[in-house]
Amino acid sequence: LHIFIDPTPDSAASYPERERLFNLPRSSWEDYNKDLISAGGGVFSRAAKSITLTPEMKKMLGTKKASMTPNELIKASLMMEFDLLWNGGIGTYIKSSKESDADVGDRANDALRINGSELGAKVLGEGGNLGATQLGRIEFAGKGGRVNTDFIDNVGGVACSDNEVNIKILLNGLVTAGDLTRKQRDELLYSMTDEVAQLVLKDCYRQTHTLSITQSKGSSTLKEKVRFIHALEKEGKLNRAIEFIPSDEELAERAAAGKDLTRPELSVLVSYAKMVLKESLVTDEITENPYYRQLLVKSFPLPLREKFNAAMDNHPLRKEIIATKLANNIVNDMGLNFMVRMHEETGANEAEVALCYSVASEVFQMRDTWSAIVALDNKIPAAVQTEMLYQLRRTVRRATRWFLRHRNKAQNIEQTIAFFAPTFADLSANLTSYMVEKESERLDNAAEKLIASAVPAELATRIVSLSSLFSVMDLAEVAANSGRSIDM
């Protein structure tokens, strides 16, 4: 085993070399081209008794020591100031100051482990499991570090496995029925590798977005999160002690100090929101609803959709797939507390909320607008992007509440969308012409602020118009009842 140090790396030169090592069987850092390592760096054996520190290494580590043991060097590396710690290996290297090494239960790395408050990275990314304890993550986040959890950062592996299992169940059924040979099955599986990866990455990406949107409002929404915690506890779904969720007393102290739940804590709650909601949606009202069949179909790669669409209805996990996809969509789009909030405000059950969310998100073109916003990744400030996503979420939440209170239960989802969507399209296209001048100027000024942050003008106008477009539902009903169009 080795310690690789490159104090001032040339990424353009080092990337191809690291890629070469990745593709080289049984490679180690010893195989790295030493000529590409910047001055003062090197590859050092972890079996060495002592490692002499070069001036460049001293500067990087922020130390005046002439030498260190390998373990001391690794520990100092964790504590120096740097951007990203990417943990992809085995072992727990970060705990909290409240935990002992014995609590962690990883004796092999006791000499290397540091507390979350000591980690010098700006961001902790967890490609491997258990690189940090949950309390260690919370402590790191408490000092301003950026961190999710291991089950958020490396969820891709689990998600890929779930997709693979669902696909193989479908294909194996076709093989058994004689509609597909074993060879054709294997070739089809191989051909879909890249598309499955894209499906998985999209799900992972959207999950981190919901965390960012939820976190963006800070302590102003802490009471809502506390109500969600209480709802889970009341149903016997959550044990706070096991999941390291703060007590009511600690949460009250955070509220008084203007502090929110940390991102690792929110990660746990988002996961619970999805699990609990999925269980509630495995009901005929949802899984037998023709509208939601698209969730089943879209969970499979395009070749399967085109060739074996009808066979999907016989999938043994059909109901579970639909419920899982819908639960993921709702929590990703609307946040962890959406279901609890809608139930508190309207008395509706989970299936009723899901149906009205589906209508609201379609009428307000949530998916298209969301896609337009996320297409601006690395083109506009992240805070601006997150705020736009929040405004979209807020509008769909308000619309869902309206539909829960006013919807015509005799209409199905498709009929309800067809009734309201034309009014939304009309009002969106002609909004300013229906407004008084002062209100129109207010929207123009709000749009200009977004445009100044490099948001395209059309999208900026769409976002700032959302609050005014909430009247769509009432206008559509008035127009229908009076037999007149909304521009009269």
Beta strands, then each sheet from edge to edge (+ up, - down):
strand 1: 2-5
strand 2: 42-45
strand 3: 51-52
strand 4: 67-68
strand 5: 82-87
strand 6: 94-95
strand 7: 114-115
strand 8: 121-126
strand 9: 146-147
sheet 1: 1+ 2-
sheet 2: 3+ 4-
sheet 3: 5+ 8+ 9+
sheet 4: 6+ 7+
end
